[in-house]
């Protein structure tokens, strides 16, 4: 009888030890899986962020611009007194830079312009590179007169920066505002684009207002 009780106690201790060991193995496995899943989540977040950034300039790309514009218009539609503006920005004569100095020089110009635009805006504004030499800027809580002030500041900032470089740089800008022009994103973008191209045509008819290329050298390329 004593031997039976002793054997039973030994069996219970052995079972308890096995159970404890299994529990520890399970905890380690859960911990390792948690570490793995955390890393996977971080990588997905990084990939998602990269998917919304322009590789050349580091600015948000077209996808993020469209998303932010839709969000801003949705928010504004719930507040009748809300105002906002959209700027279409195009770098003048970038093709001349590419043709004369190569695309590396053109990329340098685009990065410089992107930095100037970003530095001249508020933190609440959204500056995106849409593609090629075109940028879009979202100005929340900014009516048309306020947007025109921003446009003037951006033009001066880009020309000032361009004057420090070997290649002179300028931009053309068009504007649309809500609710004055529309509440529809595609219509706002189209109006800002039309206004930007109209300004570009006016500059072409006034050559004295365009940057001079006299004496420009290849030293732009870094």
N, C-alpha and C positions, 0 to 999 in steps of 0.2 A: 504493500500500500504506500509506504514511504517512498519507494523507488518510483511508483507511478506518479505521485504528486511532484517529485523532483523532475521527472521527465516532462510532465505537463508544463511546469514552470520554465524549464529550459526551452521548450517549444514556443511558449508565449514570448520569451525574451528574444528568441531568434526571429519570430514573426515580427515583433516590434522593431527589431533592428533592420530587418529587410524593408519594412514599411517606411522607416525613417530614411533609409538609404534611397528608396524609390522616390520619396518626397523631395529629398535634396536634389536628385537627378532631374526631377520634373521642374523644380524652381530654377535650376541652372539652365535648363532648356528654354524655359519661358523667358528668362533674362536675356539669353542669347538671341532669341527670336525678337524680343523687344528692341535690342540694340540694332539688329538687322533692319527691322521695319522703320526705326527712327532714321537710319541712314538712307533708306530708300525714299522716305518722305522728304528728307532734305534735298536729295538729288532731284526728285520730281519738282520741288519748289524752284530749284535753280534752273531746271530746264524750262519751266513755265515762265520764269522771269526772262531768260534768254530769248524765248519765243516772242516776247513783246518788246525786244530791244533791237535797234538798228546796229549791226555789227561795226559799221564804219565810224559812226559818230557817238554811239552810246546813248542816243536819244530814244525815247519810245518810238515804235514803228507804226505803220498804218493800222494794224490790228488793234493796238492799244488805243490809238487815237479814236477810232470808230467806237470802241467800247466806252471810252471816257465821254465822248460827245453824246452818245445815247444816254448815259447815266445823268449827265448834266442837264440835258433837255427834259428827261423824265422828272428830275428834281424840280426844275424850273416850272414845269407845267402844273405843279401842285401849289405854286405860289404866283398869283397873277402879277405881283409887283416885281418879280424876278427879271433881271436883265443879264445879257451875256453877249459876247462877240467872238467872231472867228476870223483869224488872219491867214491868208494864203501868201506864202513868201517864196520867191524864186530868185536864185543867184543869177545875176546878169552876166552874160558872156562866158559862162563856164566852158562852153564848147571851144572857145578860143584858147582857153588855158589848156584844155586837153589836147587840142590839135597842135599847139605850138610847143608845149612842154611835156606832154604825156599825161596819162591818167593818174600817175602818182602825185603830180602837182595839183591836178583837179581834186583828188581826194584830200590833199592837205588843205585846200581852200574850203572844202565842205566841212572838215573838222573845225577849222577856225571859225567859220560862220556859225556853226552849231554852238560852239563855246560862247561866242558873243551873244547870240540870241538867248541862250539859257541864262547867261549872267546878267542880262538886262531886264529879266522878267521877275515877277513875284514867285514865291514858292507855290502859291496856289494855281498859277498858270501852268498850262501843259504845252510844251513845245515838242513836236514830233517830226521826224523825217519821213515823208510819205514815199519818197523814191526819187532817184536821179538828183536833180538840183532843187527839188521842191520840199518845202516845210509847211506844216500847219501848226497854228498856235491857238489854243483855246483859252479865252479870257473870261472866266466866271465873274459875275457881278460887275460887268463893265459894259456901259452903254456905248453907242456909236461915237459921241464926242470923246469919251475916255479912250476908246480904241484908237482914234486918230492921234491922240497924244502918244500912245504907245508906239504907233507906226512911225511917227517922227523920231522918237527916241531910238528905235531900232535902226532906222536908216543912218542916223548920225553915228551910232555905235559901230556899225559895220564899215562905214566909210573911214572912220577914224582908225579902226584896226587895219583895214586894207592899206591905209597910207603908210603903215609901219612895215608893210611887206613889199617885196619886189614886184608883185603883181597887184595892181589896184583892183579892188572888189567893191561892188555895190549890189543892192537888192531891189526888187520890185515887190510891192505889197498890195494886196486887195483885202477888203473887209466886208463882212456881213454881220448883222446883229439880230438877236431875237428879243422880243417878239416883233420888232419893226419889220423885218424882212420875211421871216417865216418861223414856224416851230418845227419844220421838217429838216432833218439833217442833210439829206441829199440836196435840197434847195439852197440851204445855207452854204454848203461847200461849193456848189455850182456858182452862186453869186460872188463869193469871195474869189474864186478862180477867174471869173470874167473880169472882175475889177483889177485883179493882179495883171492879167494879160493886157488890159487896156492901158495900164500904167507902163508896161514894158513897151507897147507900141508908141506911146508918147515919148519915151526916152529915146527910142530909135529915131524919131523925127527931130530930136534935139541933140545932135551929136556933141555939142559943147557941154552938155550935162553928163556925158558918159565918161567913164574912166579913160585916161590916156594910156596907150600901150608903148609910147615912145621910150626907148631905152630899157625896156623890161628884159631881164636876163634869166637864165636858168637857175640862179642861186636860190630860187624859192624852194626847190626840192630839198628836203632834209633827210 
